[in-house]
Amino acid sequence: MEPKVEIYTWSRCPYCMRAKGLLNEKGINFTEYCIDGDEQAREQMAQRANGRRSLPQIFINDHHIGGCDDLYGLELQGELDTLLQDGAGASH
């Protein structure tokens, strides 16, 4: 089963571009919500992201992963591929 990956971004955010780059490099399809200046969308994202308002915010199978550093941290620990393959949420 293909993972459901969602990422909230700003169009010119370097961290957003870096996170999308890693997902693209891995060949992962994702849904991007570009919320430039949309405070209502940002508030909805913050509710899903346990109050975090920084961008990007990334979700895998409706589990909040965090931001760009969190995504790369999972990659460095060898946990990202597991999350993307089995769809199980990490306990962070």
N, C-alpha and C positions, 0 to 999 in steps of 0.2 A: 504494500500500500504506500502510495506517495505521501510524504508528510505535508501537512497544511502549515505553510510558513507565511507569516505576515510580518511586515515591517513598516513602522511609522517613520516618516522622513520629512526633512526640509530639502528642497531642491538643490541648494548650494552647500549643504552641510558636508564637510570632508569626512566626518565619522560615518555618516549615512552612506556615502559613496564607498568607503572602505568596507563596511559591513555587506553592502550589496555585492561588492567585488568578490568577497570570499564566497558568498552564496552562489554567484555566477560561476566562479572557478570550480565549484563542486558540482555544477550542473543542476542546482536546485531551483525549481520553479517557486516563485513567491509572489504574494500579493502585496503591492506597495500602496500605502496610503500617504500621499504627499500632502501634508497639512500646513503648508506655508501660510502663516498669518491667520489660520482658522482656529480661534480660541475655543470654540465649541468642540471641534474635533480633538483638540489637544486635551480638553477636559475629559472627553470620553476615553482617550488613550490613557490618561493618568488614572482613571478609575480601574481600567484593566491592568495597569502596570503598578499596582499597589502604591499609587501616589507619585510615582516617578514621572517627571515632566520633561526630562532631557531627551534629546533625540540622538540616534534612533532608539526605538523600543521594539524589541523583536519577540515574537511568539512562535512556538513550534507546537502544533496540535493543541492550540489554545492554552499552552503553558507559557508563562512569562519567563523568557530567558534573560532579558535585561538589554543592555546597550551594546555598542560595538566592542568595548573591552571585554565584556562578559562573553560575547560570541567568540572572540579570539581566544579567551581563556579556556573555554570549552574545547576549542580546536587544539590548543597546546596540550591539554590534558588527555586528548584522545577520546573525549566524550561526545563531541559534536556529531561524528558519524553515527554513533550508537543512537543518539536522539533522533537523527534524521532517518535511520533505518527502521527502528522498532516503534517509533511514535510514543515511547514512554517519556513522561516528563521527568526532568531532573529535580532533585530535592534541594534547591538552593534557597 
